[in-house]
């Protein structure tokens, strides 16, 4: 049984106990995510007050002050009673900025509360603000029926054309494939070690799997999928230029959805499409391939729901440092 702590500052194990009965909480608010990010310079702190809490990631900048970031949180009904604890932590850690990126969707009353308490909307959210969430309810025939006709055809075509999907452990090859895909499609990717570290943290917990789609033993596409509670996320994916007519990426996603369903998930988040309304997305996707437009063309066919969250919200404690950070650092620090 979870026993609320006396102090708002808790340990990683106490934080996980707090999250235990909350299957809706985002993966980025788990202690495992904090462990992963700590390998890249972030320092985690956990706060709990009543039924609300926050995993705060802190990172020092060259000049000395720190950035405090709450990805996809805080958790629970936190505003305003958890805010004094967050502010106190920022003071103790010499943070010049508190950035929260709530998991709530547009229209949530939290937006008004954030404005009323001195937060300002950030023009550069860290995580994708708009995504497509596919339901895993029903059997696989129901999933296929929800897809558009072309996507359904491609999923089934890949199987007929001999594409096979299996778990993969070649993290070096996956990192190289990610970089080749990023170069080809002009989007940013992490250092190969980033994907290896993610796998090493989450795979032993059965919260992550790396899949590869092959034809005659030749890797064609790969993805890394994560799961926690009722939700799964497609964070990282890559492909080659080989045998594209066999549609390996479509079959790969379908197998990742099967894995997520086997982990007890009821939702599969395709993680990131252009931040445009549905009418603009549908009118422009055939003529645009820049940024996330190319992946929207692919993701839209899986029959999911277009979701937009509140984005990132900033509470500066030093306006000069905050303005300099926005100009000089942007998203690169994350």
C-alpha positions in Angstrom: 0.0 0.0 0.0 1.2 3.5 -0.8 1.8 5.7 2.2 2.1 9.4 1.5 5.5 10.8 2.6 5.8 13.5 5.3 8.3 15.5 3.2 7.4 16.5 -0.3 10.9 15.5 -1.5 10.9 11.7 -2.0 13.2 8.9 -3.3 13.0 7.1 -6.6 11.4 4.1 -5.0 8.8 6.2 -3.2 8.0 8.0 -6.5 7.5 4.6 -8.2 5.2 3.6 -5.4 3.2 6.8 -5.9 2.9 6.1 -9.7 2.0 2.4 -9.1 -1.8 2.8 -9.1 -1.7 5.4 -11.9 -1.6 3.4 -15.3 -2.4 6.6 -17.2 0.9 8.4 -16.3 3.3 9.1 -19.2 6.5 7.2 -19.5 8.5 10.5 -19.3 7.4 10.8 -15.6 8.7 7.5 -14.5 11.9 6.9 -12.5 13.2 4.8 -15.3 13.1 7.8 -17.6 14.9 9.8 -15.0 17.6 7.1 -14.8 18.0 7.1 -18.5 18.2 10.9 -18.7 20.7 11.0 -15.8 23.1 9.2 -18.1 23.1 12.4 -20.2 23.6 15.1 -17.6 20.2 15.4 -16.0 19.6 15.2 -12.3 16.2 14.0 -11.1 14.2 15.2 -8.1 10.8 13.9 -7.1 8.0 15.8 -5.2 4.8 14.4 -3.8 2.0 16.4 -2.0 -1.2 14.6 -1.5 -2.5 13.1 -4.7 -0.2 15.1 -6.9 3.5 14.9 -7.7 6.2 15.8 -10.2 9.4 14.3 -11.5 11.7 17.3 -12.1 14.8 16.9 -14.3 17.5 19.5 -13.6 20.4 20.4 -15.8 23.2 22.9 -15.2 24.2 25.3 -18.0 27.7 26.6 -18.6 27.1 29.8 -16.6 26.1 27.9 -13.5 22.3 28.3 -13.1 20.0 25.3 -13.8 17.0 24.5 -15.9 14.2 22.6 -14.2 12.1 20.6 -16.5 8.9 18.5 -15.9 8.3 16.4 -19.0 4.7 15.3 -19.5 3.8 16.3 -16.0 3.2 17.1 -13.2 1.0 14.2 -12.2 -2.5 14.5 -10.8 -4.4 17.6 -9.7 -1.3 19.6 -8.9 -2.2 23.2 -9.5 -1.9 25.3 -7.4 -1.1 23.3 -4.2 2.1 21.6 -5.5 3.5 24.9 -7.0 5.1 26.2 -3.8 7.1 22.9 -3.5 8.2 23.2 -7.1 9.2 26.9 -6.6 11.1 26.0 -3.4 13.0 23.2 -5.2 13.9 25.6 -8.0 15.2 28.1 -5.4 17.3 25.5 -3.7 18.7 24.2 -7.0 19.4 27.7 -8.4 17.1 27.2 -11.3 16.5 30.2 -13.5 13.5 28.5 -15.2 10.8 26.0 -14.4 9.4 24.5 -17.6 6.4 22.1 -17.3 5.0 20.2 -20.3 1.6 18.8 -19.1 0.1 15.7 -20.6 -3.3 17.2 -20.7 -5.0 18.0 -24.0 -5.9 21.4 -25.4 -8.9 22.9 -23.6 -8.1 21.6 -20.2 -8.7 24.2 -17.4 -5.1 23.8 -16.4 -4.2 26.3 -19.2 -6.0 29.1 -17.4 -4.5 28.1 -14.1 -1.0 28.2 -15.6 -1.5 31.7 -17.0 -3.0 32.9 -13.7 0.1 31.7 -11.8 2.7 33.4 -13.9 3.5 30.8 -16.5 3.9 31.7 -20.2 3.4 29.5 -23.2 6.8 28.5 -24.7 7.1 28.9 -28.5 9.4 25.8 -28.6 7.9 22.8 -26.9 10.3 20.0 -26.3 8.0 17.1 -27.0 5.7 16.9 -30.0 2.6 18.9 -29.2 0.4 17.1 -31.7 0.3 13.3 -32.2 -1.9 10.5 -33.4 -3.1 7.9 -30.9 -4.3 4.5 -32.2 -6.8 2.5 -30.1 -5.7 -1.1 -29.4 -9.3 -2.0 -28.3 -10.8 -4.9 -30.2 -9.1 -7.7 -32.1 -6.7 -7.3 -35.0 -9.5 -7.4 -37.6 -10.9 -4.3 -35.8 -7.5 -2.6 -36.0 -7.3 -3.2 -39.7 -10.8 -2.0 -40.3 -10.0 1.3 -38.6 -7.1 1.9 -41.0 -7.5 3.5 -44.3 -7.6 1.2 -47.3 -4.1 1.9 -48.5 -2.5 1.3 -45.1 -4.4 -1.9 -44.5 -3.3 -3.1 -48.0 0.3 -2.3 -47.2 0.3 -4.1 -43.9 -1.1 -7.2 -45.5 1.1 -6.9 -48.6 4.3 -6.9 -46.5 3.4 -10.3 -45.0 2.6 -11.7 -48.4 5.9 -10.4 -49.9 8.0 -12.3 -47.3 8.7 -9.4 -44.8 9.4 -10.8 -41.3 9.5 -8.8 -38.1 11.5 -9.9 -35.0 13.1 -8.5 -31.9 16.5 -7.1 -32.6 19.6 -6.6 -30.4 21.9 -4.9 -32.8 21.8 -1.4 -31.3 24.8 -0.2 -33.3 23.1 -1.1 -36.6 19.9 0.6 -35.3 21.9 3.8 -34.5 23.5 3.8 -37.9 20.1 3.2 -39.6 18.6 6.2 -37.5 21.4 8.5 -38.7 21.1 7.4 -42.3 17.3 8.0 -42.1 17.8 11.4 -40.5 20.3 12.4 -43.2 18.0 11.3 -45.9 14.8 12.9 -44.5 16.5 15.9 -43.0 15.5 15.5 -39.3 17.6 15.5 -36.2 18.6 12.3 -34.5 20.5 11.4 -31.3 24.0 9.9 -31.0 23.8 6.1 -31.4 24.7 5.7 -27.7 21.4 7.4 -26.8 19.4 4.6 -28.3 21.6 2.0 -26.7 21.2 3.6 -23.3 17.4 3.7 -23.7 17.3 0.1 -24.5 19.6 -0.9 -21.6 17.3 1.0 -19.1 13.9 -0.1 -20.4 14.3 -3.5 -22.0 15.1 -5.4 -18.7 11.9 -3.9 -17.3 9.9 -5.3 -20.3 9.0 -1.7 -21.1 10.8 -1.5 -24.4 11.4 -3.6 -27.5 13.5 -3.0 -30.6 12.0 -4.6 -33.7 13.5 -5.1 -37.1 11.7 -5.8 -40.4 13.7 -8.1 -42.7 13.5 -9.7 -46.1 15.7 -12.7 -46.7 17.7 -11.7 -43.6 18.3 -8.2 -44.8 17.3 -5.4 -42.4 14.9 -3.0 -44.1 13.4 -1.0 -41.2 13.5 -0.9 -37.4 11.7 0.8 -34.5 12.0 1.1 -30.8 8.6 1.0 -28.9 8.0 1.7 -25.2 5.1 0.8 -22.9 3.9 1.7 -19.5 0.4 1.0 -18.0 -2.3 1.4 -20.6 -0.1 3.3 -23.1 2.6 2.6 -25.6 4.8 5.0 -27.6 6.6 4.8 -30.9 9.5 7.0 -30.1 12.3 6.1 -32.6 12.1 4.6 -36.1 14.3 4.2 -39.1 14.4 2.6 -42.5 16.6 1.9 -45.5 16.0 2.5 -49.2 16.1 -1.2 -49.8 13.0 -3.1 -50.9 10.6 -0.3 -50.1 7.9 -1.8 -52.4 7.6 -4.6 -49.8 6.2 -2.0 -47.4 8.2 -3.1 -44.3 7.5 -0.1 -42.2 3.8 -0.8 -42.2 4.1 -4.4 -41.1 6.7 -3.2 -38.5 4.2 -0.9 -36.9 1.5 -3.5 -36.9 3.8 -5.9 -35.0 4.8 -3.2 -32.5 1.0 -2.7 -31.9 0.7 -6.4 -31.3 3.6 -6.3 -28.8 2.0 -3.3 -27.0 -1.4 -5.1 -26.8 0.5 -8.1 -25.3 1.9 -5.8 -22.6 -1.7 -4.8 -21.6 -1.8 -1.4 -23.5 -5.0 0.0 -24.9 -3.4 2.9 -26.7 -0.5 3.3 -29.1 0.9 6.8 -29.5 2.6 7.3 -32.9 4.4 10.3 -31.4 4.6 13.4 -33.4 2.9 15.0 -36.4 3.0 18.6 -37.7 1.3 21.0 -35.3 -1.5 22.0 -37.7 -5.2 21.5 -37.4 -6.7 18.5 -39.1 -8.1 20.4 -42.1 -4.6 21.8 -42.9 -3.0 18.5 -42.4 -5.4 16.8 -44.8 -5.1 19.5 -47.4 -1.3 19.8 -47.4 0.2 16.4 -46.7 0.3 15.3 -50.3 2.4 18.3 -51.3 4.7 18.6 -48.3 7.5 16.4 -47.0 9.5 18.8 -44.8 9.8 18.3 -41.1 7.1 16.0 -39.7 5.0 16.2 -42.8 6.5 13.1 -44.3 5.7 11.0 -41.3 2.2 12.4 -41.1 1.5 10.9 -44.6 2.6 7.5 -43.1 1.0 7.8 -39.6 -2.4 9.1 -40.7 -3.4 5.8 -42.3 -3.4 3.8 -39.1 -6.8 5.0 -38.0 -5.9 6.9 -34.9 -7.2 10.0 -33.2 -5.4 13.4 -33.7 -4.5 14.7 -30.2 -3.0 18.1 -29.2 -1.6 18.7 -25.8 -1.1 22.0 -23.9 2.6 22.2 -24.9 5.4 23.7 -22.8 4.8 26.4 -20.2 7.6 28.5 -18.6 7.9 30.1 -15.2 11.1 32.2 -15.4 12.9 33.2 -12.1 15.5 35.3 -13.9 14.1 37.1 -17.0 17.5 38.0 -18.5 18.8 34.4 -18.2 15.5 33.2 -19.6 15.5 35.4 -22.6 19.1 34.5 -23.3 18.3 30.8 -23.0 15.5 31.1 -25.5 17.8 32.8 -28.0 20.9 30.7 -27.5 19.8 27.2 -26.4 16.3 26.5 -27.7 15.7 22.8 -27.7 19.3 21.7 -28.1 19.8 21.4 -24.3 17.3 18.5 -24.1 
